Amino acid sequence: MSKENLKSLCFHGYIGLNHSWSVVQRGLASAFLKNGHQISLCSTNGIDCIPDNLKPYLTDNLNGKYDIQLSYTAMQNFSKYLSHGGLRYAIYNYEFSILPDGWAKHHNDCDLILPSSNFSKEIFLNNKIPENKMVVIPHGVNVEDFETKEKYPLKTSKALKILACIAQPHIRKAIPELLDAFGKAFTKKDDVCLVAKVVINNGKRSPFEVHFPDLLKDFYAKYKDHAEIEVITEFIPNMAVLYNACDILFAIPHSECFHLPSLEACFANKIVISSRYGGPLDFLTDECSLLVNGKEGRVPREAQYWGCSPYSKYFYPDISDAVDKLRYAVENYDLLIEKFKPGIQNIIENYTWDKAAEKILELCK
């Protein structure tokens, strides 16, 4: 790339901890850096998970003129985190159909909002954000991360490992439904293990969070003859090693505006079972995944973020269909791996952080 095409970029917001917004900003920053652009990073949630390649670019003071400002943050923060000069690009998604009161007006505090899926864009459109203020920029993957053959040292000896990459245990992730489907699909006689990667917060929790140990306790009481479950709570710097150790990714959330674990599982050539709903449908189809049916319904008050509406809707997965898809994936694993190869290859070619960075640069022309 010629020097005149290189840009200076600043990132302000969640960058440091093990949070999806941080993962996105670190992925984009690494892609811009790799391609010769100048970056500055101001993290508002610490630096514990910052990779070595980005540490030299951390700063507490964003000053000077930047060509592009980027922040993955809630709408009320747009004016604060995009106040450093240059084009103002806000990355944001909202999983429920109705935005909190007063949020839509904050599109005036940026030049463009970059939702990560058409599902997310449609929510913003329905909440009166102008279409000309939005461009969909899908999330991506660092291809280099998935070049490793290393596998996470799971304790289970079961033949097939089904990964539930839950991370932050929010209500909208339908964790009780996920456990219920697993409990109905398999017993201890089956050669399978559910590997639950989850954050456990033993302190004060938000109303939209659940306590995974409590859910697991209820599950054990309900399914006395349950199949094996292994829980992982530690931070894993490169999640590819966990995908490498598993065979199937299972997620049936009420709502996701993108779902990085589904994308990452594709890069690891795993079978993905997911809800037939939301942002993942931009890249997940019946030709590359198993999609669980369901229907829309009201969102409980406690599940919503920063406000609530009694008219907001999200997805309720059909547990019987989820059970069928789980059993089908286990019984036809080799067949499905072969069937899904072309579709997964298409995903791998189009969903990288390099591609996302290119799309952002095209906005500047």
C-alpha positions as CSV (number, residue, x, y, z in Angstrom):
1,M,0.0,0.0,0.0
2,S,1.4,3.4,-1.0
3,K,2.2,5.9,1.8
4,E,-0.5,8.3,0.7
5,N,-3.2,5.6,1.3
6,L,-2.1,4.9,4.9
7,K,-4.3,6.1,7.6
8,S,-4.0,7.1,11.2
9,L,-6.7,5.5,13.4
10,C,-7.6,5.7,17.1
11,F,-9.7,3.3,19.1
12,H,-11.4,4.4,22.3
13,G,-13.6,2.2,24.5
14,Y,-13.5,-1.4,25.6
15,I,-10.2,-2.9,24.4
16,G,-8.6,-4.6,27.3
17,L,-10.7,-7.3,29.0
18,N,-12.2,-10.5,27.8
19,H,-15.3,-8.9,26.3
20,S,-16.8,-9.2,22.8
21,W,-16.5,-5.5,22.2
22,S,-12.8,-5.7,23.2
23,V,-12.2,-8.7,20.9
24,V,-13.7,-6.7,17.9
25,Q,-11.5,-3.7,18.5
26,R,-8.4,-5.7,19.1
27,G,-9.1,-7.7,15.9
28,L,-9.6,-4.5,13.8
29,A,-6.6,-2.7,15.3
30,S,-4.3,-5.7,14.6
31,A,-5.5,-5.8,11.0
32,F,-4.9,-2.1,10.4
33,L,-1.5,-2.4,12.1
34,K,-0.5,-5.4,10.0
35,N,-1.2,-3.4,6.9
36,G,1.0,-0.4,7.8
37,H,-1.5,2.0,9.3
38,Q,-0.9,4.0,12.4
39,I,-3.0,3.2,15.4
40,S,-3.6,4.5,18.9
41,L,-5.5,2.6,21.6
42,C,-7.3,4.1,24.6
43,S,-8.9,1.3,26.7
44,T,-11.6,2.0,29.2
45,N,-11.7,-1.5,30.6
46,G,-8.1,-2.2,31.5
47,I,-5.3,-3.8,29.6
48,D,-5.2,-7.4,31.0
49,C,-6.0,-9.1,27.7
50,I,-4.1,-6.8,25.3
51,P,-1.8,-8.9,23.1
52,D,1.8,-8.1,22.8
53,N,1.6,-6.7,19.3
54,L,-0.8,-4.0,20.4
55,K,0.8,-3.0,23.8
56,P,3.2,-0.4,22.2
57,Y,0.2,1.6,20.9
58,L,-1.7,2.0,24.2
59,T,-2.2,5.6,25.4
60,D,-4.2,7.5,28.0
61,N,-4.2,10.6,25.9
62,L,-5.7,10.6,22.4
63,N,-4.6,13.9,20.9
64,G,-3.8,15.1,17.5
65,K,-5.7,14.7,14.2
66,Y,-6.7,11.2,13.2
67,D,-8.1,10.1,9.9
68,I,-10.5,7.6,11.4
69,Q,-11.9,7.2,14.9
70,L,-13.5,3.9,15.8
71,S,-15.3,2.9,19.0
72,Y,-17.4,-0.1,19.8
73,T,-19.6,1.4,22.5
74,A,-23.1,2.1,23.6
75,M,-24.9,4.9,21.8
76,Q,-24.9,7.3,24.7
77,N,-21.0,7.2,24.6
78,F,-20.7,8.2,20.9
79,S,-20.0,11.8,21.5
80,K,-17.4,11.2,24.2
81,Y,-15.4,8.4,22.5
82,L,-15.5,9.9,19.0
83,S,-14.3,13.3,19.9
84,H,-10.7,13.1,18.7
85,G,-10.9,14.5,15.2
86,G,-11.3,12.7,11.8
87,L,-14.1,10.5,10.5
88,R,-16.3,9.2,13.4
89,Y,-17.3,5.5,13.0
90,A,-19.3,4.0,15.8
91,I,-19.6,0.2,15.9
92,Y,-22.7,-0.9,17.7
93,N,-25.4,-3.6,17.8
94,Y,-28.5,-4.1,19.8
95,E,-30.1,-7.5,20.3
96,F,-33.7,-6.5,21.0
97,S,-36.2,-5.0,18.6
98,I,-36.8,-1.7,20.4
99,L,-33.9,0.6,21.5
100,P,-33.9,2.3,24.9
101,D,-35.7,5.7,24.9
102,G,-33.6,8.5,23.5
103,W,-30.9,6.3,22.0
104,A,-31.7,6.7,18.3
105,K,-30.8,10.4,18.3
106,H,-27.2,9.6,19.0
107,H,-26.7,8.8,15.3
108,N,-26.1,12.5,15.1
109,D,-22.9,12.0,17.2
110,C,-21.1,10.0,14.5
111,D,-20.6,10.1,10.8
112,L,-21.6,6.4,10.4
113,I,-22.8,3.6,12.6
114,L,-21.3,0.2,11.5
115,P,-23.7,-2.5,12.6
116,S,-22.2,-6.0,12.3
117,S,-25.1,-7.7,10.5
118,N,-28.2,-6.9,8.5
119,F,-30.3,-8.1,11.4
120,S,-28.8,-5.4,13.6
121,K,-29.2,-2.8,10.8
122,E,-32.9,-3.7,10.5
123,I,-33.4,-3.1,14.2
124,F,-31.8,0.4,13.9
125,L,-33.9,1.2,10.8
126,N,-37.1,0.2,12.6
127,N,-36.0,2.6,15.4
128,K,-35.8,5.5,12.9
129,I,-32.1,5.7,12.4
130,P,-31.6,6.8,8.8
131,E,-30.3,4.2,6.4
132,N,-27.7,6.6,5.0
133,K,-26.1,6.7,8.4
134,M,-25.3,3.0,8.5
135,V,-23.0,0.5,6.7
136,V,-22.9,-3.1,7.7
137,I,-19.3,-4.2,8.5
138,P,-19.2,-7.9,9.5
139,H,-16.9,-9.1,12.2
140,G,-14.0,-11.3,11.3
141,V,-11.3,-13.7,12.5
142,N,-7.5,-13.5,12.7
143,V,-6.6,-16.2,10.3
144,E,-3.2,-16.7,11.9
145,D,-4.8,-17.7,15.2
146,F,-6.3,-20.8,13.5
147,E,-3.1,-22.0,12.0
148,T,-2.2,-23.7,15.3
149,K,-2.8,-27.4,15.7
150,E,-2.6,-27.1,19.5
151,K,-5.6,-28.5,21.5
152,Y,-6.8,-27.3,24.8
153,P,-6.2,-30.1,27.4
154,L,-9.8,-31.1,28.2
155,K,-10.3,-33.6,31.0
156,T,-13.0,-35.5,29.3
157,S,-12.2,-38.7,27.4
158,K,-15.5,-38.7,25.5
159,A,-15.3,-39.2,21.7
160,L,-17.4,-36.1,20.7
161,K,-17.1,-32.8,22.5
162,I,-19.9,-30.3,22.1
163,L,-18.7,-26.7,22.8
164,A,-21.1,-24.2,24.3
165,C,-19.1,-20.9,24.1
166,I,-21.3,-18.9,26.5
167,A,-18.8,-16.3,27.8
168,Q,-20.8,-13.7,29.7
169,P,-23.9,-15.5,31.0
170,H,-26.7,-13.2,29.9
171,I,-30.4,-14.1,29.8
172,R,-30.6,-13.6,26.0
173,K,-28.1,-16.4,25.5
174,A,-30.8,-19.0,26.5
175,I,-28.5,-21.0,28.7
176,P,-31.3,-22.9,30.5
177,E,-32.7,-23.9,27.1
178,L,-29.3,-25.0,25.9
179,L,-28.8,-27.2,28.9
180,D,-32.3,-28.5,28.6
181,A,-31.7,-29.6,25.0
182,F,-28.5,-31.3,25.9
183,G,-30.1,-33.1,28.9
184,K,-32.9,-34.4,26.6
185,A,-30.6,-35.3,23.8
186,F,-28.1,-37.5,25.6
187,T,-27.5,-39.6,28.7
188,K,-24.4,-40.9,30.4
189,K,-24.4,-43.8,28.1
190,D,-23.7,-41.5,25.1
191,D,-20.1,-40.9,24.1
192,V,-20.4,-37.1,24.3
193,C,-19.4,-34.3,26.6
194,L,-20.7,-30.7,26.7
195,V,-17.8,-28.3,27.2
196,A,-19.2,-25.1,28.7
197,K,-16.8,-22.1,28.3
198,V,-18.4,-19.5,30.6
199,V,-17.6,-16.6,32.9
200,I,-18.7,-17.1,36.5
201,N,-19.4,-14.0,38.4
202,N,-19.7,-14.7,42.1
203,G,-20.1,-11.1,43.0
204,K,-22.9,-8.5,42.3
205,R,-24.6,-9.3,39.0
206,S,-26.7,-7.2,36.6
207,P,-30.4,-8.1,36.2
208,F,-29.7,-9.5,32.7
209,E,-27.0,-11.9,34.0
210,V,-27.6,-15.4,35.4
211,H,-25.4,-17.5,37.7
212,F,-24.2,-20.5,35.7
213,P,-23.5,-22.7,38.8
214,D,-27.1,-22.3,39.8
215,L,-28.3,-23.3,36.4
216,L,-26.0,-26.3,36.4
217,K,-27.3,-27.3,39.9
218,D,-30.9,-27.2,38.5
219,F,-29.8,-29.2,35.5
220,Y,-28.2,-32.0,37.6
221,A,-31.4,-32.2,39.7
222,K,-33.6,-32.5,36.6
223,Y,-31.5,-34.9,34.6
224,K,-30.2,-37.5,36.9
225,D,-28.9,-39.6,34.0
226,H,-27.2,-36.7,32.2
227,A,-24.3,-36.9,29.8
228,E,-20.9,-35.5,30.9
229,I,-20.4,-31.7,31.3
230,E,-17.0,-30.0,31.6
231,V,-16.9,-26.4,32.6
232,I,-14.0,-24.0,31.7
233,T,-13.8,-20.6,33.3
234,E,-10.2,-19.5,32.7
235,F,-9.2,-17.0,30.1
236,I,-7.8,-18.6,26.9
237,P,-5.6,-16.2,24.9
238,N,-6.1,-18.0,21.6
239,M,-9.6,-19.6,21.5
240,A,-8.6,-21.6,18.4
241,V,-7.0,-24.2,20.8
242,L,-10.4,-24.8,22.4
243,Y,-12.2,-25.1,19.1
244,N,-9.5,-27.6,18.0
245,A,-10.3,-29.7,21.1
246,C,-14.0,-29.9,20.3
247,D,-16.1,-31.2,17.4
248,I,-19.4,-29.3,17.5
249,L,-20.4,-25.7,18.5
250,F,-23.9,-25.5,20.0
251,A,-25.7,-22.2,20.6
252,I,-29.4,-21.5,20.6
253,P,-29.6,-17.9,21.8
254,H,-32.7,-15.7,22.0
255,S,-30.8,-13.1,20.0
256,E,-27.3,-12.4,18.6
257,C,-26.4,-9.6,16.3
258,F,-23.4,-11.5,15.0
259,H,-22.0,-14.3,17.2
260,L,-18.2,-14.6,16.9
261,P,-18.1,-18.2,18.3
262,S,-20.1,-19.4,15.3
263,L,-17.8,-17.7,12.9
264,E,-14.7,-18.9,14.8
265,A,-16.0,-22.5,14.8
266,C,-16.3,-22.4,11.0
267,F,-12.7,-21.3,10.8
268,A,-11.8,-24.4,12.9
269,N,-13.9,-26.6,10.5
270,K,-16.4,-27.6,13.2
271,I,-20.1,-28.3,12.9
272,V,-22.2,-25.3,14.0
273,I,-25.7,-25.7,15.5
274,S,-27.3,-22.3,16.0
275,S,-30.6,-20.5,16.1
276,R,-32.4,-19.8,12.8
277,Y,-32.5,-16.2,13.8
278,G,-30.5,-13.0,14.1
279,G,-27.1,-11.8,12.8
280,P,-25.5,-15.3,12.3
281,L,-27.8,-15.9,9.4
282,D,-25.7,-13.5,7.4
283,F,-23.2,-16.3,7.1
284,L,-24.8,-19.4,8.5
285,T,-27.1,-21.3,6.1
286,D,-28.6,-24.8,5.8
287,E,-25.6,-25.6,3.5
288,C,-23.0,-25.0,6.2
289,S,-24.7,-25.4,9.5
290,L,-27.7,-26.9,11.4
291,L,-30.2,-24.3,12.2
292,V,-32.7,-24.7,15.0
293,N,-36.3,-23.5,14.4
294,G,-38.3,-21.4,16.8
295,K,-40.6,-18.4,17.0
296,E,-40.5,-14.8,18.2
297,G,-41.9,-13.7,21.5
298,R,-41.8,-11.0,24.1
299,V,-38.5,-10.2,25.8
300,P,-38.6,-10.3,29.6
301,R,-38.0,-7.0,31.3
302,E,-34.9,-8.3,33.1
303,A,-33.2,-9.5,29.9
304,Q,-33.1,-6.1,28.3
305,Y,-30.2,-3.7,28.4
306,W,-30.3,0.0,29.6
307,G,-34.0,0.2,29.5
308,C,-37.0,-2.0,28.5
309,S,-40.0,-2.1,26.4
310,P,-43.0,-4.5,26.8
311,Y,-43.2,-4.7,23.0
312,S,-39.6,-5.8,22.4
313,K,-39.2,-9.3,20.8
314,Y,-36.6,-12.0,20.4
315,F,-36.4,-15.7,19.5
316,Y,-37.5,-18.7,21.5
317,P,-35.8,-21.9,20.2
318,D,-37.8,-25.0,19.7
319,I,-36.2,-27.4,22.2
320,S,-37.4,-30.5,20.5
321,D,-35.8,-29.3,17.2
322,A,-32.6,-28.5,19.1
323,V,-32.6,-32.1,20.5
324,D,-33.1,-33.5,17.0
325,K,-30.3,-31.4,15.6
326,L,-27.9,-32.4,18.4
327,R,-28.5,-36.1,17.9
328,Y,-28.3,-35.7,14.1
329,A,-25.0,-34.0,14.3
330,V,-23.5,-36.7,16.6
331,E,-24.9,-39.5,14.5
332,N,-23.9,-38.1,11.2
333,Y,-20.7,-36.2,12.1
334,D,-18.5,-37.3,9.2
335,L,-21.2,-36.9,6.6
336,L,-22.0,-33.3,7.8
337,I,-18.3,-32.3,7.9
338,E,-18.0,-33.3,4.3
339,K,-21.3,-31.7,3.3
340,F,-20.6,-28.3,4.9
341,K,-17.0,-27.9,3.5
342,P,-17.9,-25.7,0.5
343,G,-20.1,-23.4,2.5
344,I,-17.5,-23.1,5.3
345,Q,-14.8,-22.4,2.8
346,N,-16.8,-19.5,1.5
347,I,-17.1,-18.1,5.0
348,I,-13.4,-18.4,5.6
349,E,-12.6,-16.5,2.4
350,N,-14.9,-13.6,3.3
351,Y,-15.0,-13.1,7.1
352,T,-11.6,-11.9,8.3
353,W,-10.5,-8.8,10.2
354,D,-8.4,-7.9,7.1
355,K,-11.6,-7.9,5.1
356,A,-13.4,-5.8,7.7
357,A,-10.6,-3.3,7.8
358,E,-10.7,-3.0,4.0
359,K,-14.4,-2.3,4.1
360,I,-13.8,0.5,6.6
361,L,-11.1,2.0,4.5
362,E,-13.4,2.0,1.5
363,L,-15.8,4.3,3.4
364,C,-13.1,7.0,3.3
365,K,-12.9,7.2,-0.5
